[in-house]
Amino acid sequence: MPTRNPSSPAAALNGVMSPALPLEHGRTVRSMFGRIAEPYDFLNRFFSLGIDLWWRYRLVSAVVKSFKTQNSKSSRVLDLATGSGDVARMLIRKNLKVVGCDFCLPMLDQARKKGIPTLVAGDALRLPFTVNSFSAATVAFGLRNFGDRITAMKEILRVLEPGASLHILEFTRPQEWFCGLYFFYLKYVMPKLASVFCPDPQAYCYLASTVEHFPRVEEIAGELRDSGFKEVHWQRMTMGIVAIHSGTKEVPH
């Protein structure tokens, strides 16, 4: 399985962007997350009141459950958009072999500080891995940052072995009765608080925008199916604020 040196700036964005994702978009997102990499974990805990750790735990539990139902010869997991490595660390504690992949070098530095042994700088739209490299894949709060979700999903499908599963943890539109309060918090309260604690409070305006305009769970499920995933399903949590989507790579007959 080929890897790239995560200390190399060129490795951070390795590949030609699709027409739907201008190069400038990738640079903007990478730069933005680079500026908030150091306080990222604190801000996640603060703004979610610590619930994000529970969401990530549920994601990891879904991966562990999938290994019990598939006939895999390995336990290698790709944690794509690994960020500061929270999910990767949880997976490692479940005795799984984890490769954390992200195109933001400062985020990889944070993951490295947590002792994640295998970190690769790479772009979700052109993953630096060979076909059938992984037994499972995870994406936690990264899907909405991909400029071309279908391309990313197809790339993940390519690097998964047959029978392996993808598990995505992502924000989604909550239950209707909760939407008003929720979006008020995202659009007005959170950016105001971010201006106190964060070197780039505009990053949290971006967060509010991406959550508000992100497709509903049914649409994401449709995109997974269009990308080639089978057995697609989802589970909402915490009044529908987030959802875990899962899909499986078909086993050839």
C-alpha positions as CSV (number, residue, x, y, z in Angstrom):
1,M,0.0,0.0,0.0
2,P,1.8,3.2,-1.1
3,T,1.9,6.1,1.2
4,R,3.1,9.7,1.0
5,N,5.2,11.7,3.4
6,P,2.8,13.9,5.4
7,S,5.5,16.4,6.1
8,S,5.7,17.2,2.4
9,P,3.5,20.2,1.4
10,A,3.0,18.7,-2.0
11,A,1.6,15.5,-0.5
12,A,-1.2,17.4,1.2
13,L,-3.2,17.9,-2.0
14,N,-2.1,15.1,-4.3
15,G,-4.2,15.0,-7.4
16,V,-6.2,17.0,-9.9
17,M,-9.4,18.5,-8.6
18,S,-12.6,17.6,-10.4
19,P,-14.4,20.4,-12.2
20,A,-16.9,20.6,-9.4
21,L,-14.1,21.4,-6.9
22,P,-11.9,24.3,-8.0
23,L,-8.4,24.2,-6.6
24,E,-9.1,27.3,-4.7
25,H,-11.8,25.6,-2.7
26,G,-9.4,22.9,-1.5
27,R,-6.8,25.5,-0.6
28,T,-9.4,27.6,1.3
29,V,-10.7,24.6,3.3
30,R,-7.2,23.3,4.1
31,S,-6.0,26.8,5.2
32,M,-9.0,27.4,7.3
33,F,-8.6,24.1,9.2
34,G,-4.9,24.7,9.5
35,R,-5.6,28.0,11.4
36,I,-7.9,26.3,13.9
37,A,-6.0,23.0,14.3
38,E,-4.5,23.8,17.7
39,P,-7.8,24.7,19.5
40,Y,-9.9,22.3,17.4
41,D,-10.4,19.7,20.1
42,F,-11.2,22.2,22.8
43,L,-13.7,23.9,20.5
44,N,-15.4,20.6,19.6
45,R,-15.9,19.8,23.2
46,F,-17.0,23.3,24.1
47,F,-19.5,23.9,21.4
48,S,-21.0,20.4,21.6
49,L,-21.0,20.2,25.4
50,G,-18.9,17.1,25.0
51,I,-21.5,15.2,23.1
52,D,-19.2,14.9,20.1
53,L,-17.2,12.3,21.9
54,W,-20.4,10.2,22.2
55,W,-21.1,10.6,18.5
56,R,-17.6,9.4,17.6
57,Y,-17.9,6.5,20.0
58,R,-21.1,5.4,18.2
59,L,-19.3,5.7,14.9
60,V,-16.5,3.4,16.2
61,S,-19.0,1.0,17.5
62,A,-20.6,0.7,14.1
63,V,-17.1,-0.1,12.6
64,V,-16.5,-2.8,15.3
65,K,-20.0,-4.3,14.6
66,S,-19.3,-4.4,10.9
67,F,-16.2,-6.5,11.5
68,K,-18.3,-9.1,13.3
69,T,-20.5,-9.6,10.2
70,Q,-17.9,-9.5,7.4
71,N,-15.3,-12.1,6.4
72,S,-12.2,-9.9,6.4
73,K,-8.7,-11.1,6.4
74,S,-7.4,-7.9,8.0
75,S,-8.6,-5.2,10.4
76,R,-7.2,-2.2,8.5
77,V,-9.3,0.9,8.7
78,L,-9.0,4.1,6.8
79,D,-10.0,7.2,8.8
80,L,-10.4,9.8,6.1
81,A,-10.5,13.5,7.1
82,T,-9.0,12.3,10.3
83,G,-8.4,15.8,11.5
84,S,-6.9,15.8,15.0
85,G,-7.2,12.0,15.2
86,D,-10.0,11.5,17.8
87,V,-11.7,8.7,15.8
88,A,-8.4,7.1,14.8
89,R,-7.4,6.9,18.4
90,M,-10.7,5.3,19.4
91,L,-10.3,2.8,16.6
92,I,-6.8,1.9,17.7
93,R,-8.0,1.3,21.2
94,K,-10.3,-1.3,19.7
95,N,-7.2,-3.1,18.5
96,L,-7.7,-2.1,14.9
97,K,-5.0,-1.1,12.5
98,V,-5.7,2.5,11.5
99,V,-4.4,4.8,8.7
100,G,-5.4,8.4,9.3
101,C,-5.6,10.5,6.2
102,D,-6.1,14.2,5.8
103,F,-5.0,17.0,3.5
104,C,-4.4,19.5,6.3
105,L,-0.9,19.2,7.7
106,P,-1.5,21.1,10.9
107,M,-4.3,18.8,11.7
108,L,-2.1,15.8,11.0
109,D,0.4,17.3,13.5
110,Q,-2.3,17.3,16.1
111,A,-3.1,13.7,15.4
112,R,0.6,12.8,15.6
113,K,0.7,14.3,19.1
114,K,-2.0,11.8,20.1
115,G,0.2,8.9,19.1
116,I,-1.5,7.9,15.9
117,P,1.3,5.9,14.3
118,T,0.3,5.9,10.7
119,L,-0.7,9.2,9.1
120,V,-0.9,10.0,5.4
121,A,-1.4,13.4,3.7
122,G,-3.9,12.9,1.0
123,D,-6.9,14.3,-0.8
124,A,-10.3,12.5,-0.6
125,L,-10.8,13.0,-4.3
126,R,-7.7,11.1,-5.3
127,L,-6.7,8.8,-2.4
128,P,-3.0,7.7,-2.4
129,F,-3.9,4.0,-1.8
130,T,-4.2,1.0,-4.0
131,V,-7.5,-0.9,-4.7
132,N,-8.8,-3.1,-1.9
133,S,-6.5,-1.7,0.7
134,F,-8.9,-1.4,3.7
135,S,-11.4,-3.5,5.6
136,A,-13.4,-0.4,6.6
137,A,-13.4,3.3,6.3
138,T,-14.7,6.2,8.5
139,V,-15.3,9.9,7.8
140,A,-16.3,12.0,10.8
141,F,-17.5,15.5,10.1
142,G,-15.6,15.7,6.8
143,L,-18.1,14.8,4.1
144,R,-19.6,18.3,4.0
145,N,-16.1,19.7,3.3
146,F,-15.6,17.5,0.1
147,G,-16.3,19.7,-2.9
148,D,-17.4,16.6,-4.9
149,R,-19.0,14.0,-2.6
150,I,-19.7,11.5,-5.3
151,T,-16.0,11.4,-6.4
152,A,-14.9,11.0,-2.8
153,M,-17.4,8.2,-2.2
154,K,-16.2,6.4,-5.4
155,E,-12.6,6.8,-4.2
156,I,-13.4,5.3,-0.9
157,L,-15.3,2.4,-2.6
158,R,-12.2,1.8,-4.7
159,V,-9.8,1.4,-1.8
160,L,-12.2,-0.8,0.2
161,E,-12.0,-4.5,-0.1
162,P,-15.2,-6.4,-1.2
163,G,-17.5,-6.8,1.8
164,A,-15.9,-3.8,3.6
165,S,-18.1,-1.0,4.9
166,L,-17.9,2.8,5.0
167,H,-19.3,4.7,8.0
168,I,-19.9,8.4,7.9
169,L,-20.7,10.6,10.9
170,E,-22.0,14.0,9.8
171,F,-24.2,16.8,10.8
172,T,-27.7,16.9,9.2
173,R,-30.9,18.8,9.5
174,P,-32.5,18.2,12.9
175,Q,-36.1,17.5,13.7
176,E,-38.3,20.4,12.5
177,W,-39.4,21.5,15.9
178,F,-35.7,22.0,16.9
179,C,-34.5,23.7,13.7
180,G,-35.1,27.3,14.7
181,L,-33.2,27.1,18.0
182,Y,-30.5,24.9,16.5
183,F,-29.7,27.2,13.5
184,F,-29.9,30.3,15.8
185,Y,-27.2,28.7,17.9
186,L,-25.1,27.8,14.8
187,K,-25.4,31.1,13.0
188,Y,-25.3,33.6,15.8
189,V,-24.3,32.2,19.2
190,M,-21.4,29.9,18.1
191,P,-19.6,32.5,15.9
192,K,-19.8,35.0,18.7
193,L,-18.3,32.6,21.2
194,A,-15.7,31.5,18.6
195,S,-14.5,35.1,18.3
196,V,-13.4,34.7,22.0
197,F,-11.6,31.4,21.8
198,C,-10.7,30.8,18.1
199,P,-8.0,32.5,16.0
200,D,-10.4,32.3,13.0
201,P,-14.0,32.7,14.1
202,Q,-15.1,32.8,10.4
203,A,-14.4,29.1,10.4
204,Y,-17.5,28.7,12.5
205,C,-19.6,30.8,10.2
206,Y,-18.5,28.4,7.5
207,L,-19.6,25.5,9.7
208,A,-23.1,27.0,10.1
209,S,-23.4,27.5,6.4
210,T,-22.3,23.9,5.5
211,V,-24.6,22.4,8.0
212,E,-27.6,24.5,6.9
213,H,-27.2,23.7,3.3
214,F,-26.1,20.1,3.6
215,P,-28.4,17.5,2.0
216,R,-30.9,15.5,4.0
217,V,-30.1,12.0,5.1
218,E,-32.2,10.5,2.3
219,E,-30.1,12.4,-0.3
220,I,-26.8,11.3,1.2
221,A,-28.1,7.7,1.1
222,G,-28.9,8.2,-2.5
223,E,-25.5,9.5,-3.3
224,L,-23.9,6.5,-1.6
225,R,-26.0,4.1,-3.7
226,D,-25.2,6.1,-6.9
227,S,-21.5,5.7,-6.0
228,G,-21.8,2.0,-5.9
229,F,-22.4,1.2,-2.2
230,K,-24.9,-1.5,-1.2
231,E,-26.9,-2.1,2.0
232,V,-27.0,1.6,2.6
233,H,-28.7,2.8,5.8
234,W,-28.5,5.6,8.4
235,Q,-29.2,6.3,12.0
236,R,-30.0,9.8,13.4
237,M,-28.9,10.8,16.9
238,T,-29.5,13.7,19.3
239,M,-32.7,15.1,17.9
240,G,-31.4,14.5,14.4
241,I,-28.4,16.9,14.8
242,V,-26.1,14.2,13.4
243,A,-26.5,10.9,11.5
244,I,-24.3,7.9,10.9
245,H,-24.5,6.6,7.3
246,S,-23.2,3.2,6.4
247,G,-22.8,1.3,3.1
248,T,-21.0,-1.8,2.0
249,K,-18.8,-2.7,-1.0
250,E,-20.5,-5.5,-2.9
251,V,-18.8,-8.9,-3.0
252,P,-18.4,-10.2,-6.5
253,H,-20.3,-13.4,-7.2
